[in-house]
Amino acid sequence: MTKLSVNINKIATLRNARGGDTPDVILAAKNIEAYGANGITVHPRPDERHITYNDVRNLKAVLKTEFNIEGNPTEQKFIDLVLEVKPQQVTLVPDTQGQLTSDHGWDTIKNKNYLSEIILLFKKNNIRTSIFVDADLKMIEGAKDIGTDRIELYTESYARLFYTEKQNVIQPFINAAKLAQNLGIGVNAGHDLNLENLKYFKQHVPNLLEVSIGHALISDALYLGLENTVQMYLRQLK
């Protein structure tokens, strides 16, 4: 079964809008685990506008499932945090300062030397590595050369075109996942996946190990309740 890792950034965004501890990010993460999720994802950004660095430390102390930390490793502060916390997985994302949300994958050819070096550092510390990539076969081949354990397929284009041309838009992701498997690379996916498009993606993309979902899941929870929403997403992955 494909694992569901819930990104809790949006819970922290709501908390930070008023300050204080409401909603309680740590309690929410523990509840999400109890409701059946297979992991928790956070994406601390340099301005700490949602998840803070202290949140990451506090989460590590209480989580019982897989902890996945996303971020741009060009920030030394991020590297130091990952090496301190030692999550089960680190996902490297090529965000820029102040970026609203992730909007592209790595150029694994242009950034080969840098990514190889930083991935080796994390792997020496027994942290599984994943890198954010587009469904581009050249970038997948480049991912093999830099030594990453996994890739995370950036699924914005799939989600955007799902309602009008899902049979066409899914094909690059199928091809990318097949190539990754042939190269010995694990496949994760994430960005704009939701209750309407997740099942189709899961059914067609082979060897999908994990999806990371935040914005849609937390938004659905406002209407459907958090426990029910987590269960509904898990059912889409069966």
mmCIF file of the C-alpha atoms, coordinates in Angstrom:
data_MODEL
# 
_entry.id   MODEL 
# 
loop_
_atom_site.group_PDB 
_atom_site.id 
_atom_site.type_symbol 
_atom_site.label_atom_id 
_atom_site.label_alt_id 
_atom_site.label_comp_id 
_atom_site.label_asym_id 
_atom_site.label_entity_id 
_atom_site.label_seq_id 
_atom_site.pdbx_PDB_ins_code 
_atom_site.Cartn_x 
_atom_site.Cartn_y 
_atom_site.Cartn_z 
_atom_site.occupancy 
_atom_site.B_iso_or_equiv 
_atom_site.pdbx_formal_charge 
_atom_site.auth_seq_id 
_atom_site.auth_comp_id 
_atom_site.auth_asym_id 
_atom_site.auth_atom_id 
_atom_site.pdbx_PDB_model_num 
ATOM 1   C CA . MET A 1 1   ? 0.000   0.000  0.000   1.00 0.00 ? 1   MET A CA 1 
ATOM 2   C CA . THR A 1 2   ? 1.178   3.509  -0.808  1.00 0.00 ? 2   THR A CA 1 
ATOM 3   C CA . LYS A 1 3   ? 1.897   5.416  2.397   1.00 0.00 ? 3   LYS A CA 1 
ATOM 4   C CA . LEU A 1 4   ? 0.159   8.693  3.250   1.00 0.00 ? 4   LEU A CA 1 
ATOM 5   C CA . SER A 1 5   ? 2.341   11.387 4.788   1.00 0.00 ? 5   SER A CA 1 
ATOM 6   C CA . VAL A 1 6   ? 0.336   14.409 5.922   1.00 0.00 ? 6   VAL A CA 1 
ATOM 7   C CA . ASN A 1 7   ? 1.932   17.827 5.552   1.00 0.00 ? 7   ASN A CA 1 
ATOM 8   C CA . ILE A 1 8   ? 0.889   19.904 8.566   1.00 0.00 ? 8   ILE A CA 1 
ATOM 9   C CA . ASN A 1 9   ? 2.226   23.279 7.425   1.00 0.00 ? 9   ASN A CA 1 
ATOM 10  C CA . LYS A 1 10  ? -1.280  24.720 7.077   1.00 0.00 ? 10  LYS A CA 1 
ATOM 11  C CA . ILE A 1 11  ? -2.096  23.924 10.685  1.00 0.00 ? 11  ILE A CA 1 
ATOM 12  C CA . ALA A 1 12  ? 0.941   25.957 11.701  1.00 0.00 ? 12  ALA A CA 1 
ATOM 13  C CA . THR A 1 13  ? -0.151  28.767 9.354   1.00 0.00 ? 13  THR A CA 1 
ATOM 14  C CA . LEU A 1 14  ? -3.479  29.003 11.189  1.00 0.00 ? 14  LEU A CA 1 
ATOM 15  C CA . ARG A 1 15  ? -1.740  29.013 14.566  1.00 0.00 ? 15  ARG A CA 1 
ATOM 16  C CA . ASN A 1 16  ? 0.714   31.702 13.527  1.00 0.00 ? 16  ASN A CA 1 
ATOM 17  C CA . ALA A 1 17  ? -2.092  33.975 12.335  1.00 0.00 ? 17  ALA A CA 1 
ATOM 18  C CA . ARG A 1 18  ? -2.941  34.697 15.964  1.00 0.00 ? 18  ARG A CA 1 
ATOM 19  C CA . GLY A 1 19  ? 0.174   33.619 17.829  1.00 0.00 ? 19  GLY A CA 1 
ATOM 20  C CA . GLY A 1 20  ? 0.036   31.307 20.804  1.00 0.00 ? 20  GLY A CA 1 
ATOM 21  C CA . ASP A 1 21  ? -0.544  27.564 20.544  1.00 0.00 ? 21  ASP A CA 1 
ATOM 22  C CA . THR A 1 22  ? -3.994  27.282 18.986  1.00 0.00 ? 22  THR A CA 1 
ATOM 23  C CA . PRO A 1 23  ? -4.345  25.090 17.055  1.00 0.00 ? 23  PRO A CA 1 
ATOM 24  C CA . ASP A 1 24  ? -1.724  22.910 18.715  1.00 0.00 ? 24  ASP A CA 1 
ATOM 25  C CA . VAL A 1 25  ? 0.569   21.655 15.937  1.00 0.00 ? 25  VAL A CA 1 
ATOM 26  C CA . ILE A 1 26  ? 2.073   18.873 18.041  1.00 0.00 ? 26  ILE A CA 1 
ATOM 27  C CA . LEU A 1 27  ? -1.305  17.573 19.179  1.00 0.00 ? 27  LEU A CA 1 
ATOM 28  C CA . ALA A 1 28  ? -2.624  17.705 15.618  1.00 0.00 ? 28  ALA A CA 1 
ATOM 29  C CA . ALA A 1 29  ? 0.316   15.643 14.363  1.00 0.00 ? 29  ALA A CA 1 
ATOM 30  C CA . LYS A 1 30  ? -0.179  13.053 17.092  1.00 0.00 ? 30  LYS A CA 1 
ATOM 31  C CA . ASN A 1 31  ? -3.881  12.850 16.261  1.00 0.00 ? 31  ASN A CA 1 
ATOM 32  C CA . ILE A 1 32  ? -3.173  12.461 12.531  1.00 0.00 ? 32  ILE A CA 1 
ATOM 33  C CA . GLU A 1 33  ? -0.911  9.518  13.372  1.00 0.00 ? 33  GLU A CA 1 
ATOM 34  C CA . ALA A 1 34  ? -3.615  8.029  15.597  1.00 0.00 ? 34  ALA A CA 1 
ATOM 35  C CA . TYR A 1 35  ? -6.138  8.373  12.761  1.00 0.00 ? 35  TYR A CA 1 
ATOM 36  C CA . GLY A 1 36  ? -3.995  6.105  10.589  1.00 0.00 ? 36  GLY A CA 1 
ATOM 37  C CA . ALA A 1 37  ? -1.611  8.293  8.605   1.00 0.00 ? 37  ALA A CA 1 
ATOM 38  C CA . ASN A 1 38  ? 1.738   6.676  7.880   1.00 0.00 ? 38  ASN A CA 1 
ATOM 39  C CA . GLY A 1 39  ? 3.853   9.774  8.372   1.00 0.00 ? 39  GLY A CA 1 
ATOM 40  C CA . ILE A 1 40  ? 4.105   13.489 9.016   1.00 0.00 ? 40  ILE A CA 1 
ATOM 41  C CA . THR A 1 41  ? 5.686   15.974 6.610   1.00 0.00 ? 41  THR A CA 1 
ATOM 42  C CA . VAL A 1 42  ? 6.839   19.503 7.400   1.00 0.00 ? 42  VAL A CA 1 
ATOM 43  C CA . HIS A 1 43  ? 8.448   22.137 5.210   1.00 0.00 ? 43  HIS A CA 1 
ATOM 44  C CA . PRO A 1 44  ? 10.168  24.735 7.413   1.00 0.00 ? 44  PRO A CA 1 
ATOM 45  C CA . ARG A 1 45  ? 11.067  27.821 5.393   1.00 0.00 ? 45  ARG A CA 1 
ATOM 46  C CA . PRO A 1 46  ? 13.726  30.370 6.366   1.00 0.00 ? 46  PRO A CA 1 
ATOM 47  C CA . ASP A 1 47  ? 11.114  32.955 7.429   1.00 0.00 ? 47  ASP A CA 1 
ATOM 48  C CA . GLU A 1 48  ? 9.328   30.331 9.590   1.00 0.00 ? 48  GLU A CA 1 
ATOM 49  C CA . ARG A 1 49  ? 5.978   31.644 8.349   1.00 0.00 ? 49  ARG A CA 1 
ATOM 50  C CA . HIS A 1 50  ? 4.281   28.336 9.145   1.00 0.00 ? 50  HIS A CA 1 
ATOM 51  C CA . ILE A 1 51  ? 6.286   25.442 10.625  1.00 0.00 ? 51  ILE A CA 1 
ATOM 52  C CA . THR A 1 52  ? 9.043   26.773 12.868  1.00 0.00 ? 52  THR A CA 1 
ATOM 53  C CA . TYR A 1 53  ? 12.389  25.163 13.550  1.00 0.00 ? 53  TYR A CA 1 
ATOM 54  C CA . ASN A 1 54  ? 11.322  24.539 17.143  1.00 0.00 ? 54  ASN A CA 1 
ATOM 55  C CA . ASP A 1 55  ? 8.190   22.785 15.841  1.00 0.00 ? 55  ASP A CA 1 
ATOM 56  C CA . VAL A 1 56  ? 10.459  20.385 13.956  1.00 0.00 ? 56  VAL A CA 1 
ATOM 57  C CA . ARG A 1 57  ? 12.454  19.606 17.086  1.00 0.00 ? 57  ARG A CA 1 
ATOM 58  C CA . ASN A 1 58  ? 9.339   19.131 19.188  1.00 0.00 ? 58  ASN A CA 1 
ATOM 59  C CA . LEU A 1 59  ? 7.731   16.872 16.593  1.00 0.00 ? 59  LEU A CA 1 
ATOM 60  C CA . LYS A 1 60  ? 10.746  14.593 16.424  1.00 0.00 ? 60  LYS A CA 1 
ATOM 61  C CA . ALA A 1 61  ? 10.406  13.933 20.149  1.00 0.00 ? 61  ALA A CA 1 
ATOM 62  C CA . VAL A 1 62  ? 6.829   12.657 19.909  1.00 0.00 ? 62  VAL A CA 1 
ATOM 63  C CA . LEU A 1 63  ? 6.191   11.180 16.457  1.00 0.00 ? 63  LEU A CA 1 
ATOM 64  C CA . LYS A 1 64  ? 5.794   7.429  16.141  1.00 0.00 ? 64  LYS A CA 1 
ATOM 65  C CA . THR A 1 65  ? 5.498   7.213  12.360  1.00 0.00 ? 65  THR A CA 1 
ATOM 66  C CA . GLU A 1 66  ? 7.844   8.376  9.615   1.00 0.00 ? 66  GLU A CA 1 
ATOM 67  C CA . PHE A 1 67  ? 9.030   11.977 9.799   1.00 0.00 ? 67  PHE A CA 1 
ATOM 68  C CA . ASN A 1 68  ? 9.741   13.709 6.486   1.00 0.00 ? 68  ASN A CA 1 
ATOM 69  C CA . ILE A 1 69  ? 11.371  17.153 6.417   1.00 0.00 ? 69  ILE A CA 1 
ATOM 70  C CA . GLU A 1 70  ? 11.223  19.123 3.169   1.00 0.00 ? 70  GLU A CA 1 
ATOM 71  C CA . GLY A 1 71  ? 13.345  22.119 2.301   1.00 0.00 ? 71  GLY A CA 1 
ATOM 72  C CA . ASN A 1 72  ? 16.012  23.782 0.220   1.00 0.00 ? 72  ASN A CA 1 
ATOM 73  C CA . PRO A 1 73  ? 19.483  22.565 1.227   1.00 0.00 ? 73  PRO A CA 1 
ATOM 74  C CA . THR A 1 74  ? 21.126  25.743 -0.049  1.00 0.00 ? 74  THR A CA 1 
ATOM 75  C CA . GLU A 1 75  ? 20.114  27.155 3.348   1.00 0.00 ? 75  GLU A CA 1 
ATOM 76  C CA . GLN A 1 76  ? 22.757  26.111 5.880   1.00 0.00 ? 76  GLN A CA 1 
ATOM 77  C CA . LYS A 1 77  ? 20.197  26.557 8.647   1.00 0.00 ? 77  LYS A CA 1 
ATOM 78  C CA . PHE A 1 78  ? 18.071  23.852 7.022   1.00 0.00 ? 78  PHE A CA 1 
ATOM 79  C CA . ILE A 1 79  ? 21.012  21.453 6.682   1.00 0.00 ? 79  ILE A CA 1 
ATOM 80  C CA . ASP A 1 80  ? 21.930  21.951 10.338  1.00 0.00 ? 80  ASP A CA 1 
ATOM 81  C CA . LEU A 1 81  ? 18.344  21.308 11.432  1.00 0.00 ? 81  LEU A CA 1 
ATOM 82  C CA . VAL A 1 82  ? 18.071  18.061 9.460   1.00 0.00 ? 82  VAL A CA 1 
ATOM 83  C CA . LEU A 1 83  ? 21.384  16.780 10.807  1.00 0.00 ? 83  LEU A CA 1 
ATOM 84  C CA . GLU A 1 84  ? 20.287  17.660 14.340  1.00 0.00 ? 84  GLU A CA 1 
ATOM 85  C CA . VAL A 1 85  ? 16.813  16.104 14.149  1.00 0.00 ? 85  VAL A CA 1 
ATOM 86  C CA . LYS A 1 86  ? 17.706  13.147 11.897  1.00 0.00 ? 86  LYS A CA 1 
ATOM 87  C CA . PRO A 1 87  ? 14.273  12.418 10.394  1.00 0.00 ? 87  PRO A CA 1 
ATOM 88  C CA . GLN A 1 88  ? 13.629  9.176  8.568   1.00 0.00 ? 88  GLN A CA 1 
ATOM 89  C CA . GLN A 1 89  ? 13.526  11.107 5.285   1.00 0.00 ? 89  GLN A CA 1 
ATOM 90  C CA . VAL A 1 90  ? 14.634  14.468 3.942   1.00 0.00 ? 90  VAL A CA 1 
ATOM 91  C CA . THR A 1 91  ? 13.079  15.763 0.721   1.00 0.00 ? 91  THR A CA 1 
ATOM 92  C CA . LEU A 1 92  ? 15.125  18.377 -1.105  1.00 0.00 ? 92  LEU A CA 1 
ATOM 93  C CA . VAL A 1 93  ? 13.072  21.083 -2.824  1.00 0.00 ? 93  VAL A CA 1 
ATOM 94  C CA . PRO A 1 94  ? 14.483  23.915 -4.998  1.00 0.00 ? 94  PRO A CA 1 
ATOM 95  C CA . ASP A 1 95  ? 12.473  26.718 -3.395  1.00 0.00 ? 95  ASP A CA 1 
ATOM 96  C CA . THR A 1 96  ? 13.598  30.324 -3.451  1.00 0.00 ? 96  THR A CA 1 
ATOM 97  C CA . GLN A 1 97  ? 13.423  32.816 -0.590  1.00 0.00 ? 97  GLN A CA 1 
ATOM 98  C CA . GLY A 1 98  ? 9.833   33.899 0.074   1.00 0.00 ? 98  GLY A CA 1 
ATOM 99  C CA . GLN A 1 99  ? 8.322   31.477 -2.438  1.00 0.00 ? 99  GLN A CA 1 
ATOM 100 C CA . LEU A 1 100 ? 4.608   30.932 -1.833  1.00 0.00 ? 100 LEU A CA 1 
ATOM 101 C CA . THR A 1 101 ? 4.722   27.210 -2.607  1.00 0.00 ? 101 THR A CA 1 
ATOM 102 C CA . SER A 1 102 ? 6.889   24.742 -4.500  1.00 0.00 ? 102 SER A CA 1 
ATOM 103 C CA . ASP A 1 103 ? 6.474   25.140 -8.254  1.00 0.00 ? 103 ASP A CA 1 
ATOM 104 C CA . HIS A 1 104 ? 9.172   23.070 -10.005 1.00 0.00 ? 104 HIS A CA 1 
ATOM 105 C CA . GLY A 1 105 ? 11.577  20.203 -9.557  1.00 0.00 ? 105 GLY A CA 1 
ATOM 106 C CA . TRP A 1 106 ? 15.364  20.103 -9.542  1.00 0.00 ? 106 TRP A CA 1 
ATOM 107 C CA . ASP A 1 107 ? 17.486  20.226 -12.649 1.00 0.00 ? 107 ASP A CA 1 
ATOM 108 C CA . THR A 1 108 ? 19.463  17.149 -11.651 1.00 0.00 ? 108 THR A CA 1 
ATOM 109 C CA . ILE A 1 109 ? 21.969  17.629 -14.462 1.00 0.00 ? 109 ILE A CA 1 
ATOM 110 C CA . LYS A 1 110 ? 22.804  21.283 -13.863 1.00 0.00 ? 110 LYS A CA 1 
ATOM 111 C CA . ASN A 1 111 ? 22.955  20.746 -10.090 1.00 0.00 ? 111 ASN A CA 1 
ATOM 112 C CA . LYS A 1 112 ? 24.630  17.330 -10.173 1.00 0.00 ? 112 LYS A CA 1 
ATOM 113 C CA . ASN A 1 113 ? 27.755  18.196 -8.201  1.00 0.00 ? 113 ASN A CA 1 
ATOM 114 C CA . TYR A 1 114 ? 25.966  20.107 -5.472  1.00 0.00 ? 114 TYR A CA 1 
ATOM 115 C CA . LEU A 1 115 ? 23.154  17.592 -5.036  1.00 0.00 ? 115 LEU A CA 1 
ATOM 116 C CA . SER A 1 116 ? 25.570  14.652 -4.996  1.00 0.00 ? 116 SER A CA 1 
ATOM 117 C CA . GLU A 1 117 ? 27.517  16.271 -2.180  1.00 0.00 ? 117 GLU A CA 1 
ATOM 118 C CA . ILE A 1 118 ? 24.536  17.162 0.000   1.00 0.00 ? 118 ILE A CA 1 
ATOM 119 C CA . ILE A 1 119 ? 22.819  13.808 -0.558  1.00 0.00 ? 119 ILE A CA 1 
ATOM 120 C CA . LEU A 1 120 ? 25.973  11.983 0.480   1.00 0.00 ? 120 LEU A CA 1 
ATOM 121 C CA . LEU A 1 121 ? 26.092  14.070 3.663   1.00 0.00 ? 121 LEU A CA 1 
ATOM 122 C CA . PHE A 1 122 ? 22.548  13.121 4.634   1.00 0.00 ? 122 PHE A CA 1 
ATOM 123 C CA . LYS A 1 123 ? 22.993  9.456  3.731   1.00 0.00 ? 123 LYS A CA 1 
ATOM 124 C CA . LYS A 1 124 ? 26.134  9.268  5.883   1.00 0.00 ? 124 LYS A CA 1 
ATOM 125 C CA . ASN A 1 125 ? 23.861  10.308 8.739   1.00 0.00 ? 125 ASN A CA 1 
ATOM 126 C CA . ASN A 1 126 ? 21.407  7.478  7.958   1.00 0.00 ? 126 ASN A CA 1 
ATOM 127 C CA . ILE A 1 127 ? 18.753  9.817  6.574   1.00 0.00 ? 127 ILE A CA 1 
ATOM 128 C CA . ARG A 1 128 ? 16.905  8.585  3.487   1.00 0.00 ? 128 ARG A CA 1 
ATOM 129 C CA . THR A 1 129 ? 17.028  11.163 0.716   1.00 0.00 ? 129 THR A CA 1 
ATOM 130 C CA . SER A 1 130 ? 14.384  12.176 -1.797  1.00 0.00 ? 130 SER A CA 1 
ATOM 131 C CA . ILE A 1 131 ? 14.494  14.999 -4.330  1.00 0.00 ? 131 ILE A CA 1 
ATOM 132 C CA . PHE A 1 132 ? 11.646  16.940 -5.906  1.00 0.00 ? 132 PHE A CA 1 
ATOM 133 C CA . VAL A 1 133 ? 11.597  16.417 -9.684  1.00 0.00 ? 133 VAL A CA 1 
ATOM 134 C CA . ASP A 1 134 ? 9.324   16.981 -12.649 1.00 0.00 ? 134 ASP A CA 1 
ATOM 135 C CA . ALA A 1 135 ? 8.152   13.977 -14.663 1.00 0.00 ? 135 ALA A CA 1 
ATOM 136 C CA . ASP A 1 136 ? 11.044  14.432 -17.079 1.00 0.00 ? 136 ASP A CA 1 
ATOM 137 C CA . LEU A 1 137 ? 12.994  11.311 -18.014 1.00 0.00 ? 137 LEU A CA 1 
ATOM 138 C CA . LYS A 1 138 ? 16.283  13.197 -18.307 1.00 0.00 ? 138 LYS A CA 1 
ATOM 139 C CA . MET A 1 139 ? 15.848  14.511 -14.778 1.00 0.00 ? 139 MET A CA 1 
ATOM 140 C CA . ILE A 1 140 ? 15.083  10.992 -13.542 1.00 0.00 ? 140 ILE A CA 1 
ATOM 141 C CA . GLU A 1 141 ? 18.275  9.698  -15.143 1.00 0.00 ? 141 GLU A CA 1 
ATOM 142 C CA . GLY A 1 142 ? 20.135  12.567 -13.505 1.00 0.00 ? 142 GLY A CA 1 
ATOM 143 C CA . ALA A 1 143 ? 18.645  11.591 -10.163 1.00 0.00 ? 143 ALA A CA 1 
ATOM 144 C CA . LYS A 1 144 ? 20.292  8.199  -10.470 1.00 0.00 ? 144 LYS A CA 1 
ATOM 145 C CA . ASP A 1 145 ? 23.667  9.843  -11.049 1.00 0.00 ? 145 ASP A CA 1 
ATOM 146 C CA . ILE A 1 146 ? 23.456  11.951 -7.886  1.00 0.00 ? 146 ILE A CA 1 
ATOM 147 C CA . GLY A 1 147 ? 22.725  8.956  -5.649  1.00 0.00 ? 147 GLY A CA 1 
ATOM 148 C CA . THR A 1 148 ? 19.317  9.850  -4.228  1.00 0.00 ? 148 THR A CA 1 
ATOM 149 C CA . ASP A 1 149 ? 17.276  7.073  -2.636  1.00 0.00 ? 149 ASP A CA 1 
ATOM 150 C CA . ARG A 1 150 ? 13.976  8.382  -3.941  1.00 0.00 ? 150 ARG A CA 1 
ATOM 151 C CA . ILE A 1 151 ? 12.386  11.024 -6.115  1.00 0.00 ? 151 ILE A CA 1 
ATOM 152 C CA . GLU A 1 152 ? 9.200   12.928 -5.356  1.00 0.00 ? 152 GLU A CA 1 
ATOM 153 C CA . LEU A 1 153 ? 7.270   13.555 -8.558  1.00 0.00 ? 153 LEU A CA 1 
ATOM 154 C CA . TYR A 1 154 ? 5.904   17.107 -8.694  1.00 0.00 ? 154 TYR A CA 1 
ATOM 155 C CA . THR A 1 155 ? 2.245   16.549 -9.568  1.00 0.00 ? 155 THR A CA 1 
ATOM 156 C CA . GLU A 1 156 ? 0.911   20.073 -10.153 1.00 0.00 ? 156 GLU A CA 1 
ATOM 157 C CA . SER A 1 157 ? 0.491   19.564 -13.911 1.00 0.00 ? 157 SER A CA 1 
ATOM 158 C CA . TYR A 1 158 ? -1.390  16.313 -13.335 1.00 0.00 ? 158 TYR A CA 1 
ATOM 159 C CA . ALA A 1 159 ? -3.762  17.951 -10.854 1.00 0.00 ? 159 ALA A CA 1 
ATOM 160 C CA . ARG A 1 160 ? -4.312  21.012 -13.048 1.00 0.00 ? 160 ARG A CA 1 
ATOM 161 C CA . LEU A 1 161 ? -5.263  19.001 -16.142 1.00 0.00 ? 161 LEU A CA 1 
ATOM 162 C CA . PHE A 1 162 ? -6.918  16.063 -14.413 1.00 0.00 ? 162 PHE A CA 1 
ATOM 163 C CA . TYR A 1 163 ? -10.497 17.088 -15.193 1.00 0.00 ? 163 TYR A CA 1 
ATOM 164 C CA . THR A 1 164 ? -9.923  17.790 -18.887 1.00 0.00 ? 164 THR A CA 1 
ATOM 165 C CA . GLU A 1 165 ? -7.244  15.362 -20.081 1.00 0.00 ? 165 GLU A CA 1 
ATOM 166 C CA . LYS A 1 166 ? -6.354  12.951 -17.327 1.00 0.00 ? 166 LYS A CA 1 
ATOM 167 C CA . GLN A 1 167 ? -5.512  10.081 -19.681 1.00 0.00 ? 167 GLN A CA 1 
ATOM 168 C CA . ASN A 1 168 ? -2.871  12.181 -21.430 1.00 0.00 ? 168 ASN A CA 1 
ATOM 169 C CA . VAL A 1 169 ? -1.469  13.986 -18.418 1.00 0.00 ? 169 VAL A CA 1 
ATOM 170 C CA . ILE A 1 170 ? -0.933  10.804 -16.394 1.00 0.00 ? 170 ILE A CA 1 
ATOM 171 C CA . GLN A 1 171 ? 1.351   9.228  -19.004 1.00 0.00 ? 171 GLN A CA 1 
ATOM 172 C CA . PRO A 1 172 ? 4.556   11.188 -18.191 1.00 0.00 ? 172 PRO A CA 1 
ATOM 173 C CA . PHE A 1 173 ? 4.199   10.144 -14.569 1.00 0.00 ? 173 PHE A CA 1 
ATOM 174 C CA . ILE A 1 174 ? 3.760   6.501  -15.524 1.00 0.00 ? 174 ILE A CA 1 
ATOM 175 C CA . ASN A 1 175 ? 6.874   6.687  -17.682 1.00 0.00 ? 175 ASN A CA 1 
ATOM 176 C CA . ALA A 1 176 ? 8.850   8.468  -14.976 1.00 0.00 ? 176 ALA A CA 1 
ATOM 177 C CA . ALA A 1 177 ? 7.885   5.924  -12.316 1.00 0.00 ? 177 ALA A CA 1 
ATOM 178 C CA . LYS A 1 178 ? 8.790   2.982  -14.561 1.00 0.00 ? 178 LYS A CA 1 
ATOM 179 C CA . LEU A 1 179 ? 12.176  4.487  -15.362 1.00 0.00 ? 179 LEU A CA 1 
ATOM 180 C CA . ALA A 1 180 ? 12.848  5.204  -11.697 1.00 0.00 ? 180 ALA A CA 1 
ATOM 181 C CA . GLN A 1 181 ? 12.092  1.594  -10.805 1.00 0.00 ? 181 GLN A CA 1 
ATOM 182 C CA . ASN A 1 182 ? 14.429  0.348  -13.531 1.00 0.00 ? 182 ASN A CA 1 
ATOM 183 C CA . LEU A 1 183 ? 17.138  2.605  -12.113 1.00 0.00 ? 183 LEU A CA 1 
ATOM 184 C CA . GLY A 1 184 ? 16.565  1.391  -8.552  1.00 0.00 ? 184 GLY A CA 1 
ATOM 185 C CA . ILE A 1 185 ? 15.045  4.650  -7.303  1.00 0.00 ? 185 ILE A CA 1 
ATOM 186 C CA . GLY A 1 186 ? 11.975  4.764  -5.065  1.00 0.00 ? 186 GLY A CA 1 
ATOM 187 C CA . VAL A 1 187 ? 9.015   6.923  -6.104  1.00 0.00 ? 187 VAL A CA 1 
ATOM 188 C CA . ASN A 1 188 ? 7.086   9.409  -3.968  1.00 0.00 ? 188 ASN A CA 1 
ATOM 189 C CA . ALA A 1 189 ? 4.661   12.051 -5.236  1.00 0.00 ? 189 ALA A CA 1 
ATOM 190 C CA . GLY A 1 190 ? 3.038   15.254 -4.102  1.00 0.00 ? 190 GLY A CA 1 
ATOM 191 C CA . HIS A 1 191 ? 1.532   18.655 -4.850  1.00 0.00 ? 191 HIS A CA 1 
ATOM 192 C CA . ASP A 1 192 ? -2.166  19.422 -5.384  1.00 0.00 ? 192 ASP A CA 1 
ATOM 193 C CA . LEU A 1 193 ? -3.216  15.796 -4.944  1.00 0.00 ? 193 LEU A CA 1 
ATOM 194 C CA . ASN A 1 194 ? -6.713  15.580 -3.452  1.00 0.00 ? 194 ASN A CA 1 
ATOM 195 C CA . LEU A 1 195 ? -9.698  13.316 -2.884  1.00 0.00 ? 195 LEU A CA 1 
ATOM 196 C CA . GLU A 1 196 ? -10.808 13.609 -6.501  1.00 0.00 ? 196 GLU A CA 1 
ATOM 197 C CA . ASN A 1 197 ? -7.530  12.930 -8.323  1.00 0.00 ? 197 ASN A CA 1 
ATOM 198 C CA . LEU A 1 198 ? -5.560  10.752 -5.905  1.00 0.00 ? 198 LEU A CA 1 
ATOM 199 C CA . LYS A 1 199 ? -7.162  7.375  -6.619  1.00 0.00 ? 199 LYS A CA 1 
ATOM 200 C CA . TYR A 1 200 ? -6.629  7.641  -10.391 1.00 0.00 ? 200 TYR A CA 1 
ATOM 201 C CA . PHE A 1 201 ? -2.996  8.595  -9.847  1.00 0.00 ? 201 PHE A CA 1 
ATOM 202 C CA . LYS A 1 202 ? -2.436  5.683  -7.486  1.00 0.00 ? 202 LYS A CA 1 
ATOM 203 C CA . GLN A 1 203 ? -4.117  3.211  -9.850  1.00 0.00 ? 203 GLN A CA 1 
ATOM 204 C CA . HIS A 1 204 ? -1.989  4.182  -12.843 1.00 0.00 ? 204 HIS A CA 1 
ATOM 205 C CA . VAL A 1 205 ? 1.436   5.150  -11.513 1.00 0.00 ? 205 VAL A CA 1 
ATOM 206 C CA . PRO A 1 206 ? 3.371   1.983  -10.635 1.00 0.00 ? 206 PRO A CA 1 
ATOM 207 C CA . ASN A 1 207 ? 5.580   1.439  -7.596  1.00 0.00 ? 207 ASN A CA 1 
ATOM 208 C CA . LEU A 1 208 ? 4.285   4.504  -5.756  1.00 0.00 ? 208 LEU A CA 1 
ATOM 209 C CA . LEU A 1 209 ? 5.743   4.315  -2.253  1.00 0.00 ? 209 LEU A CA 1 
ATOM 210 C CA . GLU A 1 210 ? 4.429   7.499  -0.652  1.00 0.00 ? 210 GLU A CA 1 
ATOM 211 C CA . VAL A 1 211 ? 2.329   10.600 -1.256  1.00 0.00 ? 211 VAL A CA 1 
ATOM 212 C CA . SER A 1 212 ? 2.722   13.806 0.716   1.00 0.00 ? 212 SER A CA 1 
ATOM 213 C CA . ILE A 1 213 ? -0.499  15.814 0.962   1.00 0.00 ? 213 ILE A CA 1 
ATOM 214 C CA . GLY A 1 214 ? -1.134  18.944 2.977   1.00 0.00 ? 214 GLY A CA 1 
ATOM 215 C CA . HIS A 1 215 ? -3.198  21.830 1.631   1.00 0.00 ? 215 HIS A CA 1 
ATOM 216 C CA . ALA A 1 216 ? -6.075  19.806 0.207   1.00 0.00 ? 216 ALA A CA 1 
ATOM 217 C CA . LEU A 1 217 ? -6.267  17.394 3.140   1.00 0.00 ? 217 LEU A CA 1 
ATOM 218 C CA . ILE A 1 218 ? -6.255  20.090 5.812   1.00 0.00 ? 218 ILE A CA 1 
ATOM 219 C CA . SER A 1 219 ? -8.812  22.108 3.814   1.00 0.00 ? 219 SER A CA 1 
ATOM 220 C CA . ASP A 1 220 ? -11.076 19.057 3.510   1.00 0.00 ? 220 ASP A CA 1 
ATOM 221 C CA . ALA A 1 221 ? -10.792 18.532 7.252   1.00 0.00 ? 221 ALA A CA 1 
ATOM 222 C CA . LEU A 1 222 ? -12.548 21.869 7.847   1.00 0.00 ? 222 LEU A CA 1 
ATOM 223 C CA . TYR A 1 223 ? -15.693 20.378 6.299   1.00 0.00 ? 223 TYR A CA 1 
ATOM 224 C CA . LEU A 1 224 ? -15.319 16.667 6.949   1.00 0.00 ? 224 LEU A CA 1 
ATOM 225 C CA . GLY A 1 225 ? -13.401 16.474 10.216  1.00 0.00 ? 225 GLY A CA 1 
ATOM 226 C CA . LEU A 1 226 ? -9.742  15.542 10.555  1.00 0.00 ? 226 LEU A CA 1 
ATOM 227 C CA . GLU A 1 227 ? -10.142 11.874 11.473  1.00 0.00 ? 227 GLU A CA 1 
ATOM 228 C CA . ASN A 1 228 ? -12.691 11.237 8.720   1.00 0.00 ? 228 ASN A CA 1 
ATOM 229 C CA . THR A 1 229 ? -10.553 13.071 6.169   1.00 0.00 ? 229 THR A CA 1 
ATOM 230 C CA . VAL A 1 230 ? -7.410  11.086 6.927   1.00 0.00 ? 230 VAL A CA 1 
ATOM 231 C CA . GLN A 1 231 ? -9.410  7.874  6.587   1.00 0.00 ? 231 GLN A CA 1 
ATOM 232 C CA . MET A 1 232 ? -10.906 9.014  3.284   1.00 0.00 ? 232 MET A CA 1 
ATOM 233 C CA . TYR A 1 233 ? -7.444  9.724  1.829   1.00 0.00 ? 233 TYR A CA 1 
ATOM 234 C CA . LEU A 1 234 ? -6.169  6.371  3.017   1.00 0.00 ? 234 LEU A CA 1 
ATOM 235 C CA . ARG A 1 235 ? -9.055  4.647  1.243   1.00 0.00 ? 235 ARG A CA 1 
ATOM 236 C CA . GLN A 1 236 ? -8.058  6.303  -2.033  1.00 0.00 ? 236 GLN A CA 1 
ATOM 237 C CA . LEU A 1 237 ? -4.647  4.648  -1.728  1.00 0.00 ? 237 LEU A CA 1 
ATOM 238 C CA . LYS A 1 238 ? -5.865  1.085  -1.178  1.00 0.00 ? 238 LYS A CA 1 
# 
